[in-house]
Amino acid sequence: MSSSVGGLDKLVQFTPRYRQYALAVLFLGYVVNFIDRSILSILLEPIKLELELSDSQLGLLGGLAFAIFYTTLGIPIAALADRWSRVKVLAIAMVVWSGMTALCGLAQNFLMLLLARIGVGVGEAGASPPSHSLISDYFPIETRATALSIYALGIPFGSMIGNMVGGWGAEALGWRNTFVLVGVPGILIALLIWITLREPPRGMADAKVAAVSDQPAPEIKSVLALLWEKVSFRHISLAAGLHAFVGYGAGTWNAPFLIRSHEMPITEVGFWLALISGIGAIGTFSGGYLSDKLADRTNDRRWYLWVPGFATVIMVPFQFVAYLYGGLWAVIPALMVVSILGGMYLGPSFAMTQALVTLRMRAVASAILLFMLNIIGMGMGPYLVGVASDLLAPSAATDSLRYALSLAVLVNIWAAAHYFFGARSLRGDLESTEALIRKAAA
């Protein structure tokens, strides 16, 4: 009984206002994460000209080099977060990736820039898994997808700021000084996280504090085994990875596409892509919010996969308009619609991943989903679009990137199918996990 009382005492310490503050700080950290991650795309053309690189090399910088280290290190760092302070893991990781972003500006050749981007990937591997785990302990399952969607707003807002600062900085400061400019603020935010965020008890929002707060975290192989048993998770991970393949491919190459196919100045490209990214926040939030509301109203949690599935199908024709139509009056609005629909999968996918595992597995579970999402999406998307562009260049010239991006769009149909297949087994998989949690709490 004393253990239970101690757990409840800890629970009382975290007021609704503090939880909202914690979410805001984690969101701010994720904004910095995506500024540092996305700044490269808007700077690809000046980097290409100065360092004389091919599209395949640029795709390697924007995708595979970053993703391999980001994904493989994400799982052991997440395991550390399940055992140690998630707040400290996040703060240390932020210092690493911010410092490496600044070092990108010192690169004198492809190899130096490649190594610096690898360093950014190493640091950012410690960002989302501990953040997702913290959010899942601050917010109950009924509002968790919404909270995770608010956190995921760091993607459109970070991309918006990255594009805006990158477009301006490329002309006003040069690409080297732009990297330094965006790298430094992250170190200050890391200090804010270290000083002001408090570690919540494990399972706090699930009212299982007493039962699990002192239990050891399972081994990574145990988390993998549990998730592999969940047919719905297999489909979620493939759907998210394939969806991200298209999203990261587009995010990396949209700026060069607009410069080459539409002869748009880089400052103007930065403005439009910043606006498009900012508008995407509507979808990033709506995906989690609609999933929570529809699942609650109908008492059917399959909506957590139906919402991103329908959004992915609907955006495919808009993507074809964006890349194949000749007039910017249609291309820009189409990209705005794609930006809204493209972010709707984030909150539901991560919320269901957190719900499919037991309480001390959450950081590792998040890292496993991120591994699939980023090795397929970030790793292969930008790189293969760059390779396709190089292969098409002899026949398509400056429009090679237009057709390479159009080929990538077809992968979204495949992604949508996995969301709908995953929905078929979701309810049963969630019930089996909830039974495990009840058994541990008994």
N, C-alpha and C positions, 0 to 999 in steps of 0.2 A: 504493500500500500504506500509506503514511503516513497518508493520509486515513482509511483504514479503521480503522487503529489508534486515531487520534484519536477517531473516532466511538465505538469500543468502550470507550475510556477514559471517555467521557461516560456511556455506558450503565451502567458499573459504579457510578458515583456514586449512583445512585438505588436504594437498597436496598428490599426488600419493605416494611419498616417505614415508610420514608419515603413510599413510594407510598400506603400506607394512610393515613398522616397527611395527605398532600396531598388525598386523596379526602375525608377527614373535614372538612378546612377548606373545600373547595369545596362540600360538602354544607351546612355551616353557613352559607355565603354564600347558598345557594339557599333555606335556611329563612328568612333575613332577607328575601330577594326576595319570597317568597310571603306573609310576614306583612304587608309593606308593600303588596303587591298586593291581598290578600284582605280587609284590615281594613275596606275601604269597605263590603263587602256587609252586614256585621253592623250597620253604622252607618247604613244607608240610611233606615230608618224615622225616627230622630230628625232626620236631615238633611232628609228630606222635610217633616217637620212644621215645623221652624224656618225653612227657606228657601222653603217652599210650592212644592215642585216636583212635576211630573207623573211617572208611571212611565216615560214616554218619555225625559224628561230624566235620570232616575236610570239608565236603561239606557244612555244616552249616556255618562254618567260612568263606569259600571262596565265599559263595553265599547269602543265605537267610538273615543271620544276618546283613550283609552289605546292601543288597538291600532294605529291608523293610524301614530302616531309610533314605537311600539315595533317594528312590523314593517318600516316603510320605512327606518328608521335602522339596523336590525339588520344588514342586508347590508353597507353601507359600513363599519360598525364592525367587522364580522367580517373584511372584507378588510384592514382595518388590523391586526387580530389575527393574520392569516396572514403579515403582513410585519414586525410589531413585536412587542414583548413582550406575550404574552397575559395574563400576571400583572398587568402595569401597567394594561392596558385594563380588566380586571375590577375592580381596586381603585378606579380613577378613577370608573368607572360606578357603583359601589356608593355612593361619597360623594354623587354627584349624586342618585340616586333616594332615598337616605335623607333627604337634606336637603329634597327636594321633598315627601316624605311629611309631614315635620314642618310644612312650610308650608301643607299642606291645612288644618291646624287654625286658620289665620289668615283663611280665606276668609269674606267677608261676604256673598257672593251667588253665584249659579250660575256666572257667568263666571269669577270668581276661583278657585272650586273646580275648574272645568273646566281652567283654565290650569295649576293645580298638578298635577292628575292627568296632564296632557300631559307635564309635567316628570318625573313618576315614570316614564312610559312611555319618555321619551328616555333616562333613566339605565338602566332595566332592559333596554334594547336591547343593552347591552354585557355582559350577564350570561351567558347560556347558550352563545352561540357560542364564546367563548374557553374556557369551562369544558369544553364537550364536546370541543374540540380537545385540551386538556391531558389529559383523561382518556384519550382515544384514543392518546396518546403514552405514557401511564403503563401502560396495560393492553393486552395482545394481544387479537386478535379473539375468541379462545376464551372469554375472560372479560369481554369488553367490555360486552356487554348487561347482565350482572350489575352491573358497576361503574357503568354509566350508570343502572341502576335504583336503585342505592344513592344516587347523586346526586339522582335524581328523587324520592327520599323527602322531599326538601325541600318538595315540593308538599303532601303530606298533613300533615307535621309543621308546616310554616309556616302552613297553613290552620288546623290545630288550635290553634296558639298565637294566631293572629289572631282566631279566633272566641272563644276563651276570654278573651283580654285585651279584645277589643272588647265582648263581652257584659257583662263586669264594668265596664270603663271607661265605657261609655255611661251607666250609672247612677251610678257612684262619682265619675267625673271629668268627665263630659260628653264629647261626641264630639270637640270641638276639642282638649282636652288629651290625649285618647287617641291622636290622630294624632301629636302631639309625642312622646308616650311611646314609640311603636313606631319612630319615625324615627331617634332618636339612636343606638341600639346599632349600627346598620349602619356608622356611621362608624368605630367602634372595630374592627369585624371587617375593614373595608377596610384598616386599618393592619396587622392581623395577616397578611392576604394579601400585602400589599406587602413586609413584612419577612421572612416565613418561607417563602413558596413560591418554588421555583426553577423556571426555565424548562427543560423537557426538550427534548432534540434532536428535531427533526421526524422522525417515523417511527421513534422509538426502539423502541417495542413491536413494530414490524413487522420489526425487524432490517434496516432499510434506511438506517441513519443516514448512512453514508458516501456513499450514492448521492444522497440528497435533501436533506441538511441545508443545503447551500449553494446549492441551486437556487432561483431566484426563484419567488414564488407566482404562479400564473396569474391573468389578469384575471377579473373577475366574469363577463363574458360567456362565457368559456371554461368556467367551472364550470356556468353555466346550460345551455350547449350540451351538455355531457357528461351532465348529469342529465336533460335533455329526451330524450336518446337512450334512457334507461333506462325502459322501460315500467313496470317494477315501481315505480320511484320516483314516477311520475305517480300510480299507485294509492295508494302509501303516503301521499303528500302530501294527496290528496283524502280518504282514509280518516281520517287524523289530524285534518284540518281539520273534517270533518263530526262526528267523535267529539267534538272540542273544542267545537263549536257547542252540543251538548247539555250537555257538562260545564260550560262557563263560564256558559251560561244558567242551569243549576241552581245552580251555585256562587254566582252573584250574587243569585238570587231565592229561594233556600231559606229564608233568614231571614225576609224579608217574608211568604213563604207560610205559615210556621208561626205567625207573629204574627197574620196576618189570618184564615186559614182555621181555625186551631186555638186562637186566642186565648192563645198561649203568651207569658209574660213574657219580655222581652229577655234577662235574665240566664239564664233557663232555656234559651232558644234558643241562647245562646252555649255553654252547657255541652254540650247534645246535639250541636250541630254540631261542636264541638271533638272530642267522643268519636267521632263518625262520621268526621271527617277523619283522626283518629289510627288508627282501624281500617283506613282505606284504605291505610295503609302496607303492609299485608300483600299487597295486590294489586300495588302499585307495585313492590315487590321481587320478588314471585313471577313477574311477567310476564317480566322479564329472566332470572331464574334458571331458570324452566321452559324458556324458549326456548333458552338455552345448553345445558341438559342434554338436552333432546329432540333438538336439532339434532346434538349430539355423539353421542348414543346411536344415532341412526338414520342418521347421516351425511347428513342432509337439512335444508338450511337454510331450507326453506319453512316450517318450524315457527316461524320468527321472525315470520311473518305469520299463520299459522294460529292461534297462541295468542291474539293480540289479536282476531282475527276471531271465534273461538268465544266469547271472554269478552264481546264486544260484543253478540252475539246473545242470550246467556243473560241478560244484565242487563235487557233491554227489559221483560219482564213484571214484574220487580221495580220498575221505574220507574213503571209504570202503577199498581201497588199503592200506591206511596209518594204519588202525587199524587191518586188518585181515591178511595182508601179513607177512610172517615170516622174510624176509630179510631186513636189514636196508638200503641196497642199493636202495630199492624201497620205503621204508617207508619215509625216509627223503625227497627225491624229491617230493613225493606225498604231504607231509605236506607243502612244499614250494608252490606248486600250489594252495592248499587249502588256504594258507595265502594270496596269491594274490587275488583270487576270493572272499574270504570271507569278505574283507573290502570294496568291491565296492558298497555296499548298503548305506554306511554312508552319504556321501555328498548329493546324490540325495534325500534320505529320509528326511533329515533335511532341505534341500533347499525347497522342496515342502511343508513341514509343515509350514515354514516361509511364503511361498507365499499364503497359504490357509487362513491366518488370516489377520486382519487389523494391522496397524503399531504399535499401542500401546499394542498389544497382544503377541508380538513375544517371549519374555522370558517365559511367561506362556505356550504358545503353545509348545515351545521346551521342557519345563519341563513335559508337558503331554505326549509327545512322549517318553521322557526318562523314565517316569513312566511305560508306557507299555513295553518299550524295556527292562528295568531292572528288573521289578517285574517278568516278564515271563522269561527273559533271565538270568540275573545275579542271581535272587532270586531262580528260580526253576532248572536251568540247572545244576550247580555244585552240588546242594543238591540231586537231583533225580539221577544223575549219580552215586554219592556216595552211595545212598540207593540201586540202582540196583547192584552195585559192591558187597555190603555186602550180598545181597540176592543170587547172583551167586557164591559167594566164596566157599560154600560147595562143589559144583560140578566142578567149573572151577579153583579153587585155585588162583594162582598168575595171571592167565589170565582173572579173573572176570572183571577187569577194561577194558580190550580189548573189551569184548562183551557188556559191559554197554555203552561204547562210540559208538559202532557200532549201538546199538539201538537208541541212540540219533540222529544219522545222518539222520534217516528217517524223522525227523521233518522238515528238510530243503525242502523236496518235498512239504509239506504243506505250508511252508513260500513262496515258489516261486509262488504257485497258487494265493496267496493274492496279490502279485505284479501285476500279469497279470489282475486279476479282478479289482484292483484299477485303472489301466490304462484306463479302459473303461469309467470311469466317471471323470477322472482328468481334462480334458479340460473344461467341463461345470462348475465344482467346482471352478477352477481358475478364470474363467470369472465372476462368481457371486461375488467372493471376490474383484476382480478389480473394479467391478461396485460399491461396497460399499465404496472403497477407493476414487473413483472419486466423489461420492456423498458427502463424508466428506470434500473433498477438495474444493467443489463448493462454 
